[in-house]
Amino acid sequence: MLEFAILGLLHQSPVHGYELRKELAAVLGGRRSISYGSLYPALKRMHAAGLISSDEPTPRALLPADAPTLTGRRGKVVYTITPAGRERFADLVSEAGPEAYDDEGRFGVHLANFAHTASDVRLRILEGRRRTLERQRDRLLDSLRRTQERLDRYTLELQRHGLDSVDREVRWLTELIDSERTDPGAAPPAAEPPAPRTAPPAPHGSTSST
């Protein structure tokens, strides 16, 4: 997933490592924090595989004698996608199987690269993601029916909150699918995507200790 996200960003323009880390966080929607400990080993592997190239600052000793003195922060390494990287990216955006939508993080990366994805592939991914969530919703409903009499109200609220989150995402995906079917070249609907799932508020009537 990280390789896919990196190639998607570099497909747009060369980026240095620090900026790449910030843009990856935006692509992943804040769901995952990308550490330098995971980013730079991934960049090293991709560089070794010929998917990206790096443009390192020229050492001062190799610059012409009349070159101006470098000031400020140390020069940054800039990463650029290679022709092999573009081929790999094209393969990744064409994936439409379960690997493209079963995992929430990978689905998010695919969605971020929909501008480079064929309409029929976009539609298969969106429909696959909706089916995945509908199955998840059915399991949550079944669990709620079987256990609600035995649950305390806090656990019950937690399960209902999870069910509401899945319902919102299913409705959002349905809007995207309808838009894609109506006009594959149109911009997606203006509705905001569902917010990241968080812990539910305390049930009504509860008090907090200070």
C-alpha positions as semicolon CSV with decimal commas, in nm:
position;residue;x (nm);y (nm);z (nm)
1;M;0,000;0,000;0,000
2;L;0,280;0,244;0,085
3;E;0,450;0,181;-0,250
4;F;0,123;0,252;-0,430
5;A;0,067;0,575;-0,238
6;I;0,424;0,695;-0,302
7;L;0,404;0,622;-0,675
8;G;0,070;0,803;-0,693
9;L;0,222;1,119;-0,545
10;L;0,540;1,104;-0,751
11;H;0,330;1,043;-1,062
12;Q;0,211;1,403;-1,021
13;S;0,549;1,567;-0,954
14;P;0,890;1,508;-0,792
15;V;0,882;1,549;-0,412
16;H;1,144;1,556;-0,138
17;G;1,121;1,318;0,157
18;Y;0,982;1,556;0,418
19;E;0,707;1,685;0,189
20;L;0,634;1,331;0,073
21;R;0,566;1,223;0,432
22;K;0,320;1,510;0,481
23;E;0,139;1,438;0,154
24;L;0,116;1,068;0,235
25;A;-0,061;1,155;0,561
26;A;-0,313;1,358;0,358
27;V;-0,366;1,074;0,108
28;L;-0,427;0,825;0,386
29;G;-0,679;1,060;0,545
30;G;-0,508;1,075;0,882
31;R;-0,591;0,709;0,944
32;R;-0,226;0,612;0,961
33;S;0,084;0,797;1,067
34;I;0,379;0,745;0,832
35;S;0,705;0,743;1,022
36;Y;1,044;0,803;0,867
37;G;1,130;0,454;0,988
38;S;0,879;0,309;0,741
39;L;0,903;0,572;0,466
40;Y;1,276;0,571;0,397
41;P;1,319;0,191;0,385
42;A;1,029;0,185;0,135
43;L;1,197;0,456;-0,074
44;K;1,524;0,262;-0,062
45;R;1,353;-0,057;-0,185
46;M;1,174;0,131;-0,462
47;H;1,498;0,299;-0,566
48;A;1,677;-0,037;-0,580
49;A;1,392;-0,177;-0,792
50;G;1,425;0,111;-1,038
51;L;1,079;0,252;-0,966
52;I;1,207;0,590;-0,849
53;S;1,523;0,796;-0,880
54;S;1,672;1,041;-0,632
55;D;1,843;1,372;-0,697
56;E;2,080;1,438;-0,409
57;P;2,227;1,783;-0,345
58;T;2,567;1,830;-0,508
59;P;2,847;1,826;-0,247
60;R;3,019;2,163;-0,207
61;A;3,354;2,013;-0,307
62;L;3,215;1,921;-0,651
63;L;3,063;2,262;-0,726
64;P;3,242;2,520;-0,944
65;A;3,473;2,750;-0,751
66;D;3,253;3,053;-0,822
67;A;2,930;2,882;-0,711
68;P;2,740;3,079;-0,443
69;T;2,764;2,954;-0,088
70;L;2,468;2,742;0,019
71;T;2,272;2,896;0,302
72;G;1,989;2,782;0,522
73;R;1,892;2,421;0,571
74;R;2,080;2,132;0,419
75;G;1,968;2,048;0,066
76;K;1,692;1,790;0,042
77;V;1,688;1,470;-0,163
78;V;1,420;1,493;-0,432
79;Y;1,249;1,173;-0,549
80;T;1,117;1,127;-0,903
81;I;0,917;0,844;-1,059
82;T;1,094;0,652;-1,339
83;P;0,942;0,496;-1,653
84;A;0,945;0,161;-1,472
85;G;0,767;0,327;-1,180
86;R;0,499;0,462;-1,414
87;E;0,443;0,112;-1,551
88;R;0,413;-0,024;-1,198
89;F;0,170;0,254;-1,106
90;A;-0,043;0,176;-1,413
91;D;-0,061;-0,188;-1,302
92;L;-0,163;-0,089;-0,949
93;V;-0,440;0,152;-1,052
94;S;-0,589;-0,116;-1,279
95;E;-0,637;-0,362;-0,991
96;A;-1,006;-0,418;-0,921
97;G;-1,010;-0,737;-0,714
98;P;-1,073;-0,778;-0,340
99;E;-0,723;-0,648;-0,263
100;A;-0,840;-0,308;-0,391
101;Y;-1,139;-0,267;-0,160
102;D;-1,143;-0,516;0,130
103;D;-0,874;-0,326;0,320
104;E;-0,981;0,025;0,422
105;G;-0,634;0,174;0,383
106;R;-0,570;0,033;0,035
107;F;-0,918;0,138;-0,077
108;G;-0,835;0,492;0,034
109;V;-0,518;0,494;-0,178
110;H;-0,714;0,368;-0,479
111;L;-0,974;0,638;-0,425
112;A;-0,703;0,905;-0,407
113;N;-0,580;0,788;-0,748
114;F;-0,918;0,762;-0,920
115;A;-0,824;1,051;-1,151
116;H;-0,575;0,810;-1,313
117;T;-0,810;0,509;-1,308
118;A;-1,039;0,385;-1,586
119;S;-1,411;0,437;-1,523
120;D;-1,500;0,065;-1,529
121;V;-1,225;-0,008;-1,274
122;R;-1,345;0,277;-1,050
123;L;-1,696;0,136;-1,058
124;R;-1,585;-0,220;-0,974
125;I;-1,380;-0,094;-0,680
126;L;-1,665;0,120;-0,544
127;E;-1,916;-0,162;-0,579
128;G;-1,674;-0,408;-0,420
129;R;-1,615;-0,175;-0,126
130;R;-1,990;-0,133;-0,078
131;R;-2,043;-0,512;-0,079
132;T;-1,767;-0,551;0,180
133;L;-1,933;-0,296;0,407
134;E;-2,280;-0,440;0,354
135;R;-2,152;-0,778;0,472
136;Q;-1,992;-0,608;0,770
137;R;-2,321;-0,431;0,845
138;D;-2,512;-0,761;0,828
139;R;-2,270;-0,919;1,077
140;L;-2,306;-0,623;1,313
141;L;-2,686;-0,638;1,293
142;D;-2,687;-1,012;1,358
143;S;-2,455;-0,971;1,655
144;L;-2,667;-0,689;1,793
145;R;-2,988;-0,892;1,769
146;R;-2,831;-1,191;1,943
147;T;-2,656;-1,008;2,224
148;Q;-2,840;-0,683;2,297
149;E;-3,035;-0,833;2,588
150;R;-2,710;-0,930;2,760
151;L;-2,511;-0,614;2,691
152;D;-2,471;-0,322;2,927
153;R;-2,576;0,011;2,781
154;Y;-2,221;0,129;2,713
155;T;-2,130;-0,175;2,505
156;L;-2,466;-0,148;2,332
157;E;-2,397;0,216;2,242
158;L;-2,056;0,116;2,107
159;Q;-2,210;-0,145;1,877
160;R;-2,477;0,097;1,758
161;H;-2,212;0,359;1,689
162;G;-2,018;0,111;1,475
163;L;-2,334;0,022;1,286
164;D;-2,414;0,389;1,222
165;S;-2,061;0,446;1,089
166;V;-2,093;0,159;0,842
167;D;-2,438;0,282;0,733
168;R;-2,300;0,629;0,660
169;E;-2,017;0,488;0,450
170;V;-2,255;0,266;0,253
171;R;-2,472;0,569;0,171
172;W;-2,165;0,770;0,068
173;L;-2,046;0,490;-0,160
174;T;-2,392;0,463;-0,315
175;E;-2,375;0,833;-0,405
176;L;-2,034;0,784;-0,567
177;I;-2,155;0,479;-0,758
178;D;-2,466;0,659;-0,884
179;S;-2,253;0,953;-0,998
180;E;-2,006;0,721;-1,173
181;R;-2,285;0,540;-1,358
182;T;-2,459;0,862;-1,460
183;D;-2,151;1,048;-1,583
184;P;-1,814;0,871;-1,552
185;G;-1,629;1,192;-1,637
186;A;-1,807;1,413;-1,385
187;A;-1,665;1,529;-1,054
188;P;-1,779;1,324;-0,753
189;P;-2,072;1,453;-0,547
190;A;-1,994;1,731;-0,303
191;A;-2,098;1,531;0,002
192;E;-1,821;1,482;0,254
193;P;-1,684;1,129;0,298
194;P;-1,764;0,963;0,630
195;A;-1,550;1,081;0,918
196;P;-1,290;0,841;1,061
197;R;-1,449;0,608;1,310
198;T;-1,401;0,725;1,667
199;A;-1,525;0,622;2,006
200;P;-1,893;0,713;2,057
201;P;-2,005;0,979;2,303
202;A;-2,110;0,867;2,647
203;P;-2,473;0,748;2,662
204;H;-2,732;1,010;2,751
205;G;-2,760;1,065;3,121
206;S;-2,410;0,950;3,212
207;T;-2,178;1,174;3,412
208;S;-1,803;1,208;3,404
209;S;-1,578;1,219;3,704
210;T;-1,334;1,503;3,757
